[in-house]
Amino acid sequence: MAQSFNAAELIADDKKYVWHHLTQHKVYEKSDPIIFVKGEGMRVTDINGKQYLDAVSGGVWTVNLGYGNETLCKAVSDQIKELCYFANGYGNIPTIRFSKKLIEKMPGLSRVYLSNSGSEANEKAFKIVRQISQLKHGGKKYKIIYRNRDYHGTTITTLSACGQEERKMQYGPFTPGFVEFPACSVYRSPYPAGTTNLGEKFALELEKVVQAEDPDTVGAVILEPITAGGGVIVPPDGYFETITEICKKYGLLLIIDEVVCGLGRTGKWFGYQHFNVKPDIVTMAKGVAAGYAPISCTVTTEEVFQDFIADPSDREGYFRDISTFGGCTSGPAAGYANLCYMEEHNVLDNVVKMGEYLLNGLKELEKKYEIIGDVRGKGLFCGLELVKDRATREPVSEAVAGAVVAECMKQGVIIGKTSRSFREFNNTICLAPALITTTVELDEILKALDNAFKVVKA
Ligand SMILES: Cc1ncc(COP(=O)(O)O)c(C=O)c1O
């Protein structure tokens, strides 16, 4: 049933009462916020009736099965009528079914801990590392290494592990014990052209930092399998193999943040499964229930889980963590339905095929427009790095990348860009269409970009 509303009144109330994410509200003195009222497949309609094609799955790579998916709607609605909530210290049917099915997709991992945002899932991972340090290493192995350009969340501690300076500015002081190591961008490699074994070289930067910090004090490293909001950076061959060796050598837990890449975005169930790597902890959120309910997971190996098994009289030997909304049943009900839907409709195959189609289309644009310095990606997750000059690779300003986004928006196509991440590197256009996309929508996206690049100059 269509909702009835008074558009002018709602826009005025939005401006008066709502504080939008990542937004300087001064802009609304001269323009109105875009308010969406309806989504169907990959298209959304705003309050004025304008339709848009969504090339970024809900803006932040979340609505992976598109809007109005009947299977997920029904799963959520049926479950909340049956039992909407009970604290996760107790069990419920959707959590059991979802956890079992998720673990089937993650050989080598065995336990699922639920919460409700990517930041929270990563906080849990950090708490696990800190507690293991107390339980097994006298509290000494408490440091966590993160990578430049990676993002792990919005809380003060996940920002402490954030490699994007603009997200951190003005929010310090941060949680102690977090240390950065360099990014692995091949396009912006510090090594001379023609350097071989780039993957290994980038990974060895981790070892340098571990040694400098004193290996006995380092408990874990956290990495996105493909850096997402930091510019869609795919690690070079050999990278994760060397990271794994370093983790083994120094007894570090490897945390893989699959908040963006997880659940099919890159053409495999998880981004790390493209590489030869065995994580100890995997976190995930956005695609888990594809935006139909909030849910996040911190998944661990049995070995990690066993570190928390002790005599019940031991008041410190278990994971003393809780998340109120980790007991909402809508999340795992939608998560289970999402996994079943993806299997039944061979969604991963579609991601691989459509991902190649999109990447090839973007490479054609790269041939036409000098402003495109680099095209990269995996599956339905692609980035275009824009430059003023291909030879020097000088990045375009954030305003230029913003103009490309705005030109696509005028044509009714919503694309994304790195946003408020780095002072000089908010120059990557991001595309992450729903995993059920067809060539029809991809052609429309490519056409909009083609038109945008005809008018936007570096
Ligand atoms: C890689 C990564 N990790 C963690 C997060 C934080 O997730 P949330 O916004 O659900 O807290 C994000 C959000 O964009 C992300 O991209």
The ligand as a Gaussian input file, in Angstrom:
#p B3LYP/6-31G(d) Opt

LIG

0 1
 C       35.253000      -1.976000       6.246000
 C       34.286000      -1.395000       7.232000
 N       34.313000      -1.823000       8.491000
 C       33.467000      -1.352000       9.432000
 C       32.522000      -0.403000       9.108000
 C       31.593000       0.125000      10.164000
 O       30.334000      -0.393000       9.984000
 P       29.062000       0.337000      10.635000
 O       28.867000       1.622000       9.916000
 O       27.958000      -0.659000      10.416000
 O       29.352000       0.520000      12.065000
 C       32.427000       0.055000       7.784000
 C       31.413000       1.043000       7.397000
 O       31.368000       1.554000       6.313000
 C       33.347000      -0.435000       6.825000
 O       33.346000       0.011000       5.560000

